[in-house]
Amino acid sequence: MEGHRIKFLLCSVYDVLPTPSNLHTWGLAENPSCGRPANFEHNLSSCRSSLADGKFRWRRDQILTQLAACVEQTRKKPKQLSKGPRFIHFHMAGESAAAETRSKGVLATASDWEMQADLRKQLKFPEEITHTSLIPNIVLWSKVPWEERMEEAHECKLKKYQALIFESQQNGWKAWNLPVEVSCRGFAGQSLRKVLGLLGIEAPARKRLVANITKQAEAASQWI
């Protein structure tokens, strides 16, 4: 890891970066630029000024660009169709289990997937998904919270779109709501690795993607 990245992470842990709050404490600024305590956590995850300026969205787009590119590459790969993710089937004592091939992921269940990414604009959820009964659909939501709020952010996204997913399923769609989280300091949540595996992205590509995404999150937060 480069020296400047190590320095950023160490300083962020001990909250000694030149945030508006610290600059004020050190006598280098008259007042914090925000009406709330402008500490490191606030600056990177909940500052309304940064939200209004589009800084948080810009950071999220850096991460989503990496994620979308990998999913698109996997989507375009020639594939032999499978029936979807397999689940564990338990057997009674003494029974033998038939050998099963390992699932290749959700993307291997169809050859005509289309992908839309919410980059640099507010992408609306396609209305036809909730009004017609056609083909499977995956909804992948990304979020860049503070580490201690990653689980909370995950549950929030699940609940927020639960009704939408239910409506899609009622109309005959196979729909998945898959929130993924990467913290603003570049720590990947377990949800990211789990979802990449569920989609069928192979292990080497998963490892590279997680490394690239976490690096992008960290670099974007340094800029913010």
N, C-alpha and C positions, 0 to 999 in steps of 0.2 A: 504494500500500500504506500502511495506517495506521502512524503512528509507533510504536505499541506493538509491532506485528508486526515492524517493522524492528529495533527494539531487541532483541526476543527472539531473532531469528535471528542478529544480530551477536554478542550475548552468548553464544549457544549455540556459535557457531563458535570463540570464544576461551575457552570454558569458564569464564566469570566470572559465571554465574548463581548464586544462593544455594542451591546443592545442599548436602546434609548434609556432604559431604566438604569443600566450600569453606568452609562456616560453621565447621567444626572447624579448618581451616587458618587462618582469620581470627581465631580465638579467640572466636567468637560462640556456639559450642556445644561441650559437653564431649566428646561422642563422636558419630560418625555413627550414625544410627538403624539402619543395617543392618550385619551382620557383615562384609560385603564392602566394597571401596572404592566409596563412594557418589558416584561422579562423575556427570556429566551423562548419559553414554551408559548407565551402569548404571541410573540412575533411570528413564529413558524406555523401556528395552527389555528389561531382564533382572532387575529387582529382584523377588525372591520375595515381599516384603511387598506391593508394589503388585499383583502377580499375585493373591495371596490375597485382597486387599481388593476385587478386581474392577475396579480402575482401568484395567488394560490392556483388559479386555473392554468396559468402558464406552466407551473411546476407539474401539475397533474397531467398536462398534455405531453410533457417530456417523458413521463412514465408510460402513459397510454400509447404513445407512438411506438415504443419498444414492444409493448405487449401486443398491440394490433399487428405489427409487422410479423411477429412470430406466429400468431394465430393464422394470419393470412397465408404464410408460407406453408404451414401444416395443412390448411384447407385446400391448397392447390396441389398438394402431393397426390399422385395416383394412388388409389386405395382399393382394397378389396372390402366390400361392404360387410359389416358385422351387424349383429342385432342390438348392440348397445352395451352399456356397462353391465358386467356380471356381478352377482351378489353371492355371498356364501350360502350354500345349502347344506344343512346338517343332516347326518344319517344316523340311524339306530346302530347300537353296538353290534358288531359282526357283519354289518352290511358293507359292501365295497362300493366306492364312489367311482363313477366313470371319469376318465381323464377328460379335462376340458381345456380348450385353448384359452389363452389369456386375452382379456378384452383389449381392443386397440383404441378405446376411447369413444366419446360421443361423436367426434367429427368423422369417425369411420363408419357411422351408421347411415350416411347419405353422401351422394356425390354432387349434389347441386346446392350446397350451402352458399348463401350470400352474406357478406359482412359489411356492416356500417360502423364507423368509429366516430365518437363524439369529440372531434378535434377542432379547436379554434372556433367552435360555434355550438349553440344549444341544439343538439339533435333530438328531435321528437321521436317518441316510441311509435313505430308504424301502426296506424289505426287499423289496417287490414288484419293485424294479428288478433285483435280482440273482436273483430266483426266477421271473420270468416274461419272456416275449418279447413286448413290446407296441410302444411308441412311442419316438421319440428322447428323449434326456435330456442336459441340460447340467449339469455340476457346476462352480460358480464359487466358488473359495476366496479369501478376502482375508486379508492379513497386514500388520502394521505394524512392520517391523523397523528397526534402525539402518541408515543408508545403505550402509555398507560390507558389510552382510550381506544385502542385497536379493537378489543373485544366489543366494547360498547358501539363503536362505529359499524362493526359487522352485523350486530343484532339490529341496529337501526335500519340498515339497508335491507335486511331480510324482511322486517316488518313493513317498511315503507312500500315495498313493491309486491307484498304478498297478495293483495287483492288483484293486482294486474296479472300476476302469474296465474292465479285461480281463474280469472275470467278467460285468459288465453286457453287454459286447459279445458274449461267448460265448452269452448268452441272447437275442441278436437285437436288442439295443438299439443305436442310434447314440449313442454316449456321448462327451462331450468333458470333459476335466479342464482347467480354465482358471484357474490361480493368478494373482492380481494382487497387486502390492505398492505400498504408499504408505509412505514412510518416516515415522518418528515426528516428524520436523521439517517434514513437509509437502512432500516431493519425490516426485513421481509416477514410478514405474518405467515403462519402456517397455512392460512387460507390460500395464499398464492401458489405454493407448491402443490397443494391438494387439488386445486382447480386445474392447473396445468396438466397434472396427471390424468384427471378426469376427462379433459379434452382430447387426450391422446398424444400430447407433445412428448417426444422421446427424452429419456434421461439426460443425454449430453446437451440437447437443446434447452432443456429445463434449467440445467445448471448455468449455462451461459446467459440465459434470459434473466434469471434471478440476480446474477452478478451485475448485469448491465442495468437492470431496473434500480437496484439499490444504489448503484453508483450515480445514476441520474438523479435520484431523489436527494441524495446527499449534496451533489453539486448544485442543484437548483436551490436547495435550502441555504447553501453558502451565499449564493447570489442574493437571495431575499434578505 
